[in-house]
Every structure is written in C-alpha cells, then in structure tokens.
Amino acid sequence: MVNDGETLNLERALSGTNNLGNAAAGVPNGSGSLAGKTLSGRTILTLVGVAVVLYVGQEVFVPLALALLLTFTLAPIVSFLRKRYVPRIAAVLLAVTGAFLVIVAFGFIAAGQVANLAENIPTYQRNIVAKVNALSKAGSGNGVLEHLSKVVERIGSEMQDTAEESKQNQSGPDPVPVEIITRANPVQTLGNFILPLIRPFATAGLVIVLVIFMLLEREELRDRFIRLVGLGDLHRTTTALQDAGTRLGKYLLMQLMVNTLYALPISIGLWMLGIPNAILWGLLTLVLRFVPYIGPVIGMILPLFLALAIAPGWSLVAWVASLFIVTELISNNVVEPWLYGSHTGLSPFAIIVSAIFWSWLWGPVGLMLSTPLTVCLMVLGRYVPQFSFLDVLFGNEPVLQPQEKLYQRLLAGDPNEATDNAEDFLEDEYLINYYEKVGLPALLLGELDRQRGVMTEAQIAVFASTSQVLIGNLADIAIEEESEDEDVEAAIQSQLDLETNLPDGEGKTVLCVGGRGAIDDAAASMISQILAVQGASVSQADHSALSGKNLNASSLSEIDTVLLVFLNAGSKAHARQSVRRLKRLKPTLRVGIVMPSLDSQRAAPISADEIDADFIASNITEAVRDALIVVEAVVVKPITRRVVKRRQRRSGAPKPNDVVV
C-alpha cells in the first residue's frame, strides 16, 4: 500500500511528453534502430581489400588525400574571394599561393631552428649529467627506483665520457687533414645528389597541381561524383557532400586557428622563460596538435627535456610544465568550445583507433590525416545504407535508443546502471516522462521477446525482478514530486494545455494488478508509482491474485478502481474473464484495462464494450486520467444463452428401464 501524499496535479509532468508510440517509433522489435547496421562477410572482405590497396598504393593515394584535404580547407577561402568579385582563376591562385608560402616559410623557420639546436646540444651535457647523478642518489633504497636509477646512471656515465672526450679533442693537437680521392662518374655523383631531392619535391608539386585543378573544377567533380554514385538519390548524395564539406572545412580551418592560438602563448612563454629556440617549439606544437590526444604530449616533451638540460635546478622544468598544462586547459575548455565545440562528430575512441590505423597504413602522414579521413568515413556511413556500420563505429551519437539501452540493462540484471541512466534523464524531466518514453517501451520490448520465445524463464525472472528494483530505486524521486511546492506546481500548470489536466487523486483508492505475468506486474508498479504521485491511495497485487482464492468481495470493499495491465495485445479473452469476475464480486467497481503498444498508429486491439470494461488505456497518462475520474461503473451485460427445452416423451415410447420383447 502506497501512503497517501499531498495533492499534486500530474499535468506538470506531461510537458513535452510524447505518447508511448512516439517514444518508441521505429522500434518494431528488439533489434531496435540497429537493424541493417551489421557487418556482412562481403563487407569485411571489401574493407580488407581497400586497406590492402591503400597500403600498396600509398605513393599515389597519400598525395591525393593531401590534395583533397587542402581543397576542403581552401574552398571556403576561394568562395569568400569569389563573393568579392575576384575571378575564379585568380581566387584559386591567390588561395593556393598563400597557403603554400605559409607552408614553405614554416619549413625554413623550423629547419633553421633545428640547426641552431644541434649546434648547442654539447653545451647542455653538464647539466644533464648532474641531474642524472641526483636521480641516481635519490633512487637508492627503493627497489624500483634503484633499478631505474642504474639505467639513468649508465646513460649519465656514457654522456660524461662523451663530454670528456670532446674536451680532450679540443685541447689536443690539431688533427692532420686527410683527403680521400675517389674516381667517380660525374653523372653518378649528380644523380646521388639530386635523386633524394626529387621525391619530396615531386610529391609537393603533384599536390599543388591537384589542389589547383580540384578547386577550379570543384563543381564539375561534384557533378561527376553524383552521377557515379548517387543519381538514384540526389537528395541524399547532395546532403552527404554538403555534410562532408562542412565538417572537414570547418574542422581543418578551426583546428588551424585553435593550434595557432595555442602555439602563440607557448612560444612567448618559452621565450620569456629563457628556453632556446622558442619559435621552433611553438611551430612544433602547432603541427603536433593536429595529431589527436598524443600530439600535445609529444610537443611538450622536447621543451621539458631542454629545460632539464639548460638549468641547474628543477624550477624551470616546473614552469615549462605549468605553461603547457595551463595553455592546454584553456584551449580545451574555452577556445575550442567557443570556436567549434563538437566539430567532427567522432567519438574519442574512434579518434584513437583511427590514429593507430592510419599511422600504421601511411606512417606519420597518415597520423596527421587520421581525423579528417575518419570524418569522411563517418559521413559515408551516415548517408549510405550499405556502410551504416561506420557511423555506428565512429560516430559520437548514441547507437541505442534510451528504451533499448534500458531493456539491455534490465536483461543483464544491472539495476545500478539503469538507475544512473534514469536519474540523468530525470534531471530535466518528470517521472511520468521517463516511464512513458523509456520505462514502459523497455518492458514492451521484453514482452515481445518473451512472446517470440527467445527469453528463457530464468531471463524473464531476472528481467522482471531487475525492473522492480529499478522502480523501487526511483521511489525517492516519486516522493519528491509528490511533496513539491504548491507555487511551483501552479506555475507549471499555468503553462500546460487544459486538455492535459489530470484529475486529483486525493480520496481515491486504486488497485493495480498485473495481467498475465511478471513483466505485467512491473508495468503495474510503474503506474502505481505515478498514481501515488498524483495523490491517490494505491495498492498493488501481482498477476496471480486474479486467479487466487484470496480475491473476494471483502478485499475489494474499499477499492474504487482496478487497473489491469496487459502488455500482450492478444489477451482479450483473459481480460474479459478478469473484468467479469471482478464486477461479479463488486458491481459498483470500475475496472480499466491498460494495453499499450509500440505502434502509436495502431488502434487498440479491443474495445471497452466487448469486455464490459469501464475504459481501455493505451499509455500511462490515459490510465491515470481514466482511473481517477468520477463516473458510474459500467454494468456487466448478461450472457445471452440459447437454452434447448427437453422434448416430451410420447406415451407409446419405451422408457429407458423398460424391457422390449
């Protein structure tokens, strides 16, 4: 028996509540929205074949991928110039020339800084040796630290020997120059000098040419792609191209802007701290931040090592580490959400896996291109049904509907995670919203699987008992809603449509009974909790009470309404007999049937007149409203029978005991 509570109109909970069918639309069975998103053997073979082709032909595909991504990056700039009445060819040449000048300048600055660093490395050995010795002394007495200190000490001794050898060489006599003359073919010498330079310059030239032609023929290439793969569905193909272009262009440009805003304070901070080659480390962090997660860490290691080498103490190392940590926190929590937020649509796990895969496939270039390429695959999976599994694997959107996720947790016997998810949902919604949109649809999924025979008796028992535990865990929330402030209640009621008003449950007693099984009992418990929030006095019985001997007129004497919950739509005969039995025990009793379905468009399988019920409800809202209104009970119609009268025997007819001679 649920204790009576203060009067609380349930209409506040109906704000934004869809009916049961809308909550579960598109979920015809337990498979849910994942239908058609599984991997077939042919698809797996296709993916393996594509990976092999990409690995073997990387000399062709890497420049093509670089050109494609640069085209996506420069396309907004070209469009901007075209809107300012710059001719197409001039706009493309300006954008490409500016981009590659920036890249060349970046390369020259980085090369000069690396050369300067290489010249100064021998001067840092003394500080490194001193810190290694300090770490060796600190590690004595601890097993793990002692083992590590031996390794560090060995490295320090080698560096010290190298430093002493360099001093001896500097103080010794001048070495005698030795010149080795070899006779070589001039053509061979020229080839050995030029050939190593041809490949990178040829790749760069090929990328430049591809970018120019892709930007000039952008519309033509788009039309050819549509004709090749999407002529049968122009809307979907156009949407996919727009989505891919928007995501990649925005990601690359915004990432470049974020990396620049990250590298600028790093360079200035390192320069103020006295770290040599501060410009080099700033440029390095700008590039490495294109590598997800591990890029910023790699960019921080080298400046930290340099701070360790140039200063005798540890304070400079702490300042450099603090500079990187503070800048990273500001970039992640302020700059990135301000500029683009969730820009790629990829899950964090997908970003890490893609970085591993593309770096294995194409090396460092693949690591830099991993996120943009995976975005293309995710967009492909979002709009091409044959590759929809890619969206499931890489996308950051939930792959299970809330009711499907709850059903899976209940079936696994995990009420704790189910309760956590419910509490997250209830932060912005009311309890009836959760039961209408998530709880009852999850029970319906379980009932459908039970009818299909895919659930064992043990699974049914675990599913039903876990559901009851979840409902019990949400009892505190029901009590909070029942005792909510009247001013808050009035404010919420004023915003609702009058048609959604529910009757007050004060002074009304309702009995909720499961129809045929333990899953029906769980649904009855949900409705009981909502009725208690409404202020009614609620009692509950399981499905066995309908056929037991304890059900009599005295047990129903104080009950106004009985709700029978059937999740199985084929329970017409059972519902009819239950209604008639209850009304024979108490003719003034109102008996309602709750028979929800996942399909909101489907009509109720039975009508109230057919089974002499007072009402038929298809969701929790209707059940609560009909159970609490004050109307007279429906009278059970008498059963019409055709009685055949026995015929009178004729006088001459023999009786059964007569002996016929």
C-alpha positions in Angstrom: 0.0 0.0 0.0 1.4 3.4 -1.0 0.8 6.0 1.6 -1.4 9.0 0.7 0.5 12.1 -0.2 -0.2 15.8 -0.8 -2.3 16.7 -3.8 -0.1 17.2 -6.8 -1.6 17.6 -10.3 0.2 15.4 -12.7 -0.1 17.8 -15.6 3.3 19.3 -14.8 4.8 16.0 -15.7 3.2 16.0 -19.1 5.2 18.9 -20.5 6.9 17.7 -23.6 5.7 14.1 -23.1 5.0 12.1 -26.2 2.8 9.1 -26.2 4.1 5.7 -25.9 4.1 5.0 -29.6 6.0 8.2 -30.4 8.6 7.3 -27.8 9.2 4.0 -29.4 8.6 4.9 -33.0 10.8 3.0 -35.4 11.4 0.1 -32.9 9.3 -2.7 -34.2 11.2 -5.4 -32.4 14.0 -6.0 -30.0 16.7 -5.2 -32.6 15.8 -1.6 -32.5 17.5 1.0 -34.6 20.5 -1.2 -35.2 18.7 -3.2 -37.8 20.6 -3.2 -41.1 23.8 -2.0 -39.5 25.6 -5.3 -39.0 28.7 -6.3 -40.8 28.4 -9.0 -43.5 31.2 -11.2 -44.8 31.3 -9.4 -48.2 31.6 -6.0 -46.5 34.5 -7.3 -44.3 36.3 -8.6 -47.4 35.7 -5.3 -49.2 37.2 -3.4 -46.3 40.3 -5.6 -46.2 40.8 -5.3 -49.9 40.5 -1.5 -49.7 43.1 -1.4 -46.9 45.5 -3.5 -48.9 45.1 -1.3 -51.9 45.7 1.9 -49.8 48.8 0.3 -48.3 50.3 -0.8 -51.6 49.4 2.3 -53.5 50.3 4.9 -50.8 52.6 6.7 -53.1 49.6 7.6 -55.2 46.9 7.9 -52.5 48.9 10.0 -50.0 49.3 13.0 -52.4 45.7 12.5 -53.5 44.5 12.6 -49.8 46.6 15.6 -49.0 45.3 17.5 -52.1 41.7 16.6 -51.2 42.0 17.8 -47.7 43.8 21.0 -48.7 41.0 21.5 -51.2 38.4 21.3 -48.5 40.4 23.7 -46.4 40.9 26.3 -49.2 37.4 26.0 -50.7 35.9 28.5 -48.1 38.7 31.0 -48.9 38.0 30.7 -52.6 34.3 31.1 -52.1 35.0 34.2 -49.9 37.1 35.7 -52.7 34.6 34.9 -55.4 31.9 36.7 -53.4 34.2 39.8 -53.5 34.1 39.6 -57.3 37.5 38.1 -57.7 37.7 35.9 -60.9 37.8 32.1 -60.3 41.3 31.5 -61.6 42.7 34.5 -59.6 40.9 33.4 -56.5 42.3 29.9 -56.7 45.8 31.0 -57.4 45.7 33.5 -54.6 44.5 30.9 -52.1 46.9 28.2 -53.2 49.9 30.6 -53.4 49.2 32.0 -49.9 48.8 28.5 -48.4 52.0 27.1 -49.8 54.0 30.2 -49.0 53.0 29.8 -45.4 54.0 26.1 -45.5 57.4 27.0 -47.1 58.1 29.7 -44.6 57.2 27.3 -41.8 59.7 24.8 -43.2 62.5 27.2 -43.4 62.0 28.6 -39.9 61.8 25.1 -38.5 65.0 24.0 -40.4 66.9 27.0 -39.1 65.8 26.4 -35.5 66.8 22.7 -35.7 70.2 23.6 -37.0 70.7 26.1 -34.2 69.6 23.5 -31.6 72.0 20.9 -33.0 74.9 23.3 -32.5 74.1 23.9 -28.9 73.4 20.3 -27.7 77.0 19.7 -26.4 76.8 22.7 -24.1 73.8 21.1 -22.3 75.5 17.8 -21.3 77.0 19.0 -18.0 73.5 19.9 -16.5 72.1 16.6 -17.8 74.9 14.6 -16.2 74.4 16.4 -12.8 70.6 15.8 -12.8 71.2 12.1 -13.7 73.5 11.7 -10.8 70.9 13.4 -8.5 68.3 10.9 -9.7 70.7 8.0 -9.1 71.2 9.1 -5.5 67.5 9.6 -4.9 66.7 6.1 -6.1 68.9 4.2 -3.6 67.0 2.1 -1.1 63.9 1.6 -3.3 63.7 -1.5 -5.5 62.0 0.0 -8.5 63.7 3.4 -8.2 67.1 1.7 -7.7 66.6 -0.3 -10.9 65.6 2.8 -12.8 68.5 4.8 -11.3 71.0 2.2 -12.6 69.7 2.7 -16.1 69.9 6.5 -15.7 73.4 6.3 -14.2 74.6 4.2 -17.1 73.2 6.8 -19.5 74.9 9.6 -17.5 78.2 7.9 -17.5 78.1 7.5 -21.2 77.3 11.1 -21.7 80.1 12.1 -19.2 82.6 10.0 -21.2 81.4 11.7 -24.4 81.8 15.1 -22.8 85.4 14.3 -21.6 86.4 13.0 -25.0 85.2 16.2 -26.6 87.2 18.3 -24.1 90.4 16.2 -24.8 89.9 16.6 -28.5 89.5 20.3 -28.2 92.7 20.6 -26.0 94.9 18.2 -28.1 96.9 18.9 -31.2 95.2 19.8 -34.4 94.2 16.8 -36.4 96.1 16.1 -39.6 93.7 16.6 -42.6 93.3 13.5 -44.7 91.7 13.7 -48.1 90.4 10.6 -49.9 90.2 10.9 -53.6 87.9 8.5 -55.4 87.2 8.4 -59.1 83.5 8.6 -59.7 81.4 9.2 -62.7 80.1 12.8 -62.7 76.7 11.7 -63.9 76.5 9.2 -61.0 77.6 11.9 -58.5 75.0 14.3 -59.8 72.4 11.5 -59.6 73.3 10.7 -56.0 72.8 14.3 -55.1 69.6 15.1 -57.0 67.6 11.8 -56.8 67.0 12.0 -53.0 65.5 15.5 -53.5 63.3 14.6 -56.4 60.7 12.5 -54.5 59.6 15.2 -51.9 59.7 18.0 -54.4 57.7 15.8 -56.9 55.2 15.0 -54.3 54.8 18.6 -53.3 54.4 19.7 -56.9 51.9 17.0 -57.5 49.9 18.1 -54.5 49.9 21.7 -55.7 48.7 20.8 -59.2 46.0 18.6 -57.8 44.8 21.3 -55.4 44.6 23.9 -58.2 42.7 21.7 -60.5 40.3 20.4 -57.8 39.5 24.0 -56.8 39.0 25.0 -60.4 36.9 22.0 -61.3 35.1 21.7 -58.0 31.6 21.9 -59.4 32.4 19.5 -62.2 33.9 17.0 -59.9 30.9 17.2 -57.6 28.5 16.5 -60.5 30.6 13.6 -61.7 30.6 12.1 -58.2 26.8 12.4 -58.0 26.5 10.8 -61.4 28.7 8.0 -60.4 27.3 7.0 -57.0 24.1 9.0 -56.3 22.0 9.6 -59.3 19.2 7.5 -57.9 19.0 9.6 -54.7 20.1 13.1 -55.4 18.9 14.5 -52.1 20.9 12.0 -50.0 24.0 12.4 -52.1 23.8 16.2 -52.0 23.3 16.2 -48.3 26.3 13.8 -47.8 28.6 16.1 -49.9 27.5 19.2 -48.0 27.9 17.5 -44.7 31.4 16.2 -45.5 32.5 19.5 -46.9 31.1 21.5 -44.0 32.6 19.2 -41.4 36.1 18.9 -43.0 36.4 22.5 -43.9 35.3 23.7 -40.5 37.4 21.2 -38.7 40.6 22.0 -40.6 40.3 25.8 -40.5 39.1 25.9 -36.9 41.8 23.4 -35.9 44.4 25.6 -37.5 43.1 28.6 -35.7 43.0 26.8 -32.4 46.5 25.4 -32.9 47.8 28.9 -33.7 46.1 30.4 -30.6 47.8 27.5 -28.7 51.2 27.8 -30.2 51.5 31.6 -29.8 51.4 31.8 -26.0 53.6 28.7 -25.8 56.3 30.4 -28.0 56.0 33.7 -26.0 56.1 31.8 -22.6 59.1 29.7 -23.6 60.9 32.8 -24.8 60.2 34.6 -21.5 61.4 31.6 -19.5 64.7 31.6 -21.5 64.2 28.3 -23.4 66.3 28.3 -26.5 64.6 28.0 -29.9 61.2 29.0 -28.6 59.9 29.6 -32.1 60.8 26.0 -33.1 58.8 24.6 -30.1 55.8 26.8 -30.9 55.8 25.7 -34.5 56.2 22.1 -33.4 53.2 22.3 -31.0 51.1 23.9 -33.8 51.7 20.9 -36.1 51.5 18.2 -33.5 48.1 19.3 -32.2 46.7 18.0 -35.5 47.5 14.6 -34.0 44.7 13.7 -31.6 45.5 13.3 -27.9 49.1 12.3 -28.1 50.2 15.3 -30.2 50.2 17.9 -27.4 52.1 15.5 -25.1 54.8 14.9 -27.7 55.1 18.7 -28.3 55.6 19.2 -24.5 58.3 16.5 -24.0 61.1 18.2 -26.0 60.9 21.6 -24.3 60.8 19.9 -20.9 63.9 18.0 -21.8 65.6 21.2 -22.9 64.6 22.9 -19.7 66.1 20.0 -17.8 69.3 20.4 -19.7 69.9 24.2 -19.6 69.1 24.9 -15.9 70.9 23.5 -12.9 67.7 23.3 -10.8 64.2 21.9 -11.3 62.3 25.1 -11.1 62.5 25.8 -14.9 61.1 22.3 -15.6 58.1 23.0 -13.3 57.5 26.4 -15.0 57.6 24.9 -18.5 55.2 22.0 -17.5 52.8 24.6 -15.9 52.9 26.7 -19.1 51.8 23.7 -21.2 49.2 22.4 -18.8 47.5 25.8 -18.3 47.5 26.6 -22.0 46.1 23.1 -22.8 43.3 23.6 -20.2 42.4 27.0 -21.6 42.4 25.7 -25.1 40.3 22.6 -24.4 37.7 24.3 -22.1 37.5 27.8 -23.5 38.9 28.3 -27.0 37.7 25.0 -28.7 34.1 25.2 -27.4 33.9 28.9 -28.3 35.1 28.2 -31.9 33.5 25.0 -32.9 32.5 22.7 -30.0 31.9 19.1 -31.1 33.3 19.7 -34.6 34.0 16.3 -36.1 31.1 14.1 -34.8 33.6 11.4 -33.9 33.8 9.6 -30.6 37.0 9.8 -28.6 37.6 6.0 -29.0 37.2 6.3 -32.8 39.7 9.1 -32.9 42.3 7.0 -31.1 41.7 3.9 -33.2 41.8 5.8 -36.4 45.1 7.4 -35.4 46.6 4.0 -34.8 45.2 2.6 -38.1 46.2 5.4 -40.4 49.7 5.8 -38.8 50.2 2.0 -39.5 48.9 2.4 -43.0 50.7 5.6 -44.1 53.2 6.4 -41.4 53.5 10.0 -40.0 51.4 11.4 -42.8 48.6 9.0 -42.0 48.8 10.1 -38.4 48.3 13.7 -39.4 45.4 12.8 -41.7 43.7 10.3 -39.4 40.9 12.5 -38.1 39.9 14.1 -41.4 39.9 10.8 -43.2 37.8 9.2 -40.5 35.3 12.0 -40.7 34.8 11.2 -44.4 34.2 7.5 -43.5 31.7 8.5 -40.8 29.8 10.7 -43.2 29.8 7.9 -45.7 28.3 5.6 -43.1 25.7 8.2 -42.2 24.2 8.6 -45.7 25.0 5.3 -47.4 22.9 2.4 -46.0 25.5 -0.3 -47.0 28.1 1.4 -44.8 25.9 2.5 -41.9 28.0 0.4 -39.6 30.7 3.1 -40.0 28.5 5.7 -38.4 27.8 3.2 -35.5 31.6 2.5 -35.0 32.9 6.1 -35.4 30.0 8.5 -34.6 29.5 10.2 -31.3 25.7 9.8 -31.4 24.1 7.2 -29.2 23.6 3.9 -31.1 20.9 2.6 -28.7 17.7 4.4 -28.0 17.0 5.0 -24.3 14.4 2.3 -24.1 16.7 -0.2 -25.9 19.5 0.7 -23.5 17.2 0.2 -20.5 16.0 -3.1 -21.9 19.6 -4.3 -22.3 20.5 -3.4 -18.8 17.4 -5.0 -17.3 18.0 -8.1 -19.3 21.6 -8.2 -18.0 20.3 -7.8 -14.4 22.1 -4.5 -13.8 19.7 -2.2 -11.9 22.5 0.2 -10.8 23.5 1.4 -14.3 19.8 1.5 -15.2 19.1 3.7 -12.2 22.0 6.0 -13.0 20.7 6.5 -16.6 17.2 7.1 -15.2 18.5 9.8 -12.8 20.4 11.5 -15.6 17.1 11.6 -17.6 15.1 12.8 -14.6 17.4 15.8 -14.1 15.3 17.6 -16.8 12.2 15.5 -17.0 9.5 14.2 -14.6 8.9 10.6 -13.6 5.9 10.1 -15.9 8.0 11.3 -18.8 10.6 8.6 -18.1 8.1 5.9 -17.7 6.2 6.9 -20.9 9.3 7.4 -23.1 11.7 4.8 -21.6 10.4 2.5 -18.9 7.2 1.2 -20.5 8.7 0.8 -24.0 11.5 -1.2 -22.5 9.0 -3.5 -20.8 7.2 -3.9 -24.1 10.5 -4.9 -25.8 10.9 -7.6 -23.2 7.3 -8.8 -23.6 7.8 -9.0 -27.4 10.9 -11.1 -27.0 9.1 -13.3 -24.5 6.3 -13.9 -27.0 8.9 -14.8 -29.7 10.3 -17.4 -27.3 13.8 -16.0 -27.2 13.8 -15.5 -23.5 14.2 -18.3 -21.0 12.2 -18.5 -17.8 15.4 -17.5 -15.9 15.9 -14.5 -18.1 12.2 -13.4 -17.6 12.6 -13.7 -13.9 15.8 -11.6 -13.9 14.3 -9.0 -16.2 11.1 -8.6 -14.1 13.0 -8.6 -10.8 15.5 -6.0 -12.0 12.6 -3.9 -13.3 11.1 -3.9 -9.8 14.4 -2.9 -8.2 14.7 0.0 -10.6 11.2 1.2 -9.8 12.0 0.9 -6.1 15.2 2.9 -6.6 13.1 5.7 -8.2 10.7 5.8 -5.2 12.6 8.8 -3.7 12.1 10.8 -6.8 8.3 10.0 -6.7 8.2 11.2 -3.1 9.9 14.4 -4.1 7.5 15.1 -6.9 4.5 14.3 -4.6 5.6 16.8 -2.0 6.7 19.5 -4.4 5.9 23.1 -3.5 2.4 24.3 -4.5 3.7 27.5 -6.0 6.0 25.5 -8.3 3.0 23.3 -9.2 0.8 26.3 -10.0 3.5 27.8 -12.2 3.9 24.6 -14.2 0.1 24.1 -14.5 -0.3 27.6 -16.0 1.9 26.7 -18.9 0.1 23.5 -19.8 -2.9 22.9 -22.1 -6.1 22.4 -20.3 -6.7 19.2 -22.3 -3.8 17.6 -20.5 -5.1 18.2 -17.0 -5.4 15.1 -14.9 -7.9 14.6 -12.1 -6.8 15.0 -8.5 -6.2 11.6 -6.8 -7.0 12.8 -3.3 -9.5 10.4 -1.6 -9.5 7.8 -4.4 -8.3 4.3 -4.0 -6.9 2.3 -6.9 -5.7 -1.3 -7.2 -3.1 -2.0 -9.9 -2.8 -5.6 -11.0 -0.5 -7.3 -13.5 -2.5 -9.1 -16.1 -0.7 -12.4 -17.0 2.9 -12.4 -16.0 5.8 -10.9 -14.0 6.5 -8.3 -16.8 2.9 -7.1 -16.5 3.5 -6.8 -12.7 6.4 -4.5 -13.4 4.3 -2.3 -15.6 1.6 -2.2 -12.9 4.3 -1.0 -10.4 5.2 1.9 -12.7 1.6 3.0 -13.0 1.1 2.6 -9.2 4.0 5.0 -8.6 2.6 7.6 -10.9 -0.9 7.3 -9.2 0.8 7.8 -5.8 2.5 11.0 -7.1 -1.0 12.2 -8.2 -2.2 11.8 -4.6 -4.2 8.6 -4.8 -4.1 5.8 -2.3 -2.7 2.9 -4.3 -2.4 -0.8 -3.6 -0.9 -3.4 -5.8 -1.2 -7.2 -6.5 0.6 -9.5 -8.8 -1.0 -11.4 -11.7 -1.6 -14.5 -9.6 -4.2 -12.6 -7.5 -6.7 -12.7 -10.3 -6.9 -16.5 -10.2 -6.3 -17.0 -6.5 -8.8 -17.7 -3.7 -7.9 -14.5 -1.8 -9.7 -12.3 -4.2 -13.2 -11.8 -2.7 -15.7 -9.0 -2.2 -14.2 -8.0 1.2 -10.8 -7.4 -0.3 -12.4 -5.0 -2.8 -14.7 -3.2 -0.4 -12.6 -0.1 -0.2 -11.3 -0.1 -3.8 -12.8 2.5 -6.3 -11.0 1.4 -9.4 -9.0 -1.6 -10.5 -6.4 -1.3 -13.3 -5.4 -4.5 -15.1 -2.2 -4.2 -17.1 -1.7 -6.4 -20.2 1.4 -5.9 -22.3 0.4 -8.8 -24.5 -2.1 -7.5 -27.1 -3.6 -10.9 -27.5 -5.1 -11.1 -24.1 -8.7 -10.2 -25.0 -10.3 -13.4 -23.5 -8.2 -13.2 -20.4 -9.1 -9.5 -19.9 -12.8 -10.3 -20.4 -12.9 -13.0 -17.8 -11.0 -10.9 -15.3 -13.3 -7.9 -15.7 -16.4 -10.1 -15.3 -15.1 -11.8 -12.2 -14.2 -8.5 -10.5 -17.5 -7.0 -11.3 -19.4 -10.0 -10.0 -17.6 -9.6 -6.7 -18.4 -5.8 -6.6 -20.8 -4.5 -9.2 -20.0 -0.8 -8.4 -16.3 -1.4 -9.1 -14.7 0.4 -12.0 -12.3 -1.8 -13.9 -10.0 -0.5 -16.6 -7.6 -2.3 -19.0 -4.1 -0.9 -19.8 -2.9 -2.4 -23.0 0.0 -0.3 -24.6 1.8 -0.9 -27.8 4.9 0.3 -29.5 3.0 1.4 -32.6 1.1 4.7 -31.8 -0.9 4.5 -35.1 -2.3 1.1 -34.4 -5.8 1.0 -32.9 -6.5 -0.7 -29.6 -7.0 -4.5 -30.2 -10.1 -4.5 -28.0 -12.8 -2.1 -27.1 -14.3 -1.5 -23.7 -17.8 -2.6 -24.8 -16.6 -6.0 -25.9 -15.3 -7.0 -22.4 -17.6 -4.8 -20.2 -14.6 -2.7 -19.0 -15.1 0.9 -18.0 -12.2 2.1 -20.2 -9.2 1.0 -22.3 -6.0 2.9 -21.9 -3.0 2.7 -24.3 -0.5 4.6 -22.2 0.2 5.6 -18.6 -1.3 9.1 -19.0 -4.6 7.8 -20.2 -4.6 5.1 -17.5 -4.1 7.7 -14.7 -6.7 10.1 -16.1 -9.4 7.4 -16.6 -8.7 5.8 -13.2 -9.2 9.0 -11.3 -12.3 10.5 -12.9 -15.6 10.1 -11.1 -18.2 8.2 -13.2 -20.5 5.4 -12.5 -19.3 1.9 -13.1 -20.3 0.0 -16.3 -22.8 -2.8 -15.6 -21.9 -6.2 -16.8 -24.2 -7.2 -19.6 -25.9 -10.6 -19.0 -24.7 -13.5 -21.0 -27.1 -14.4 -23.8 -27.7 -18.2 -23.9 -29.9 -20.3 -26.1 -31.4 -23.0 -23.8 -32.9 -26.0 -25.7 -36.0 -27.4 -23.9 -36.3 -31.2 -23.5 -38.9 -32.8 -25.6 -41.9 -34.5 -24.0 -41.9 -38.3 -24.5 -44.8 -39.9 -26.3 -47.0 -42.2 -24.3 -46.1 -45.2 -26.5 -42.4 -44.7 -26.4 -40.4 -47.2 -24.3 -38.8 -45.9 -21.1 -35.1 -46.4 -20.5 -35.7 -49.1 -17.9 -38.4 -51.0 -19.9 -37.5 -54.3 -21.5 -38.5 -54.5 -25.1 -39.6 -58.0 -26.1 
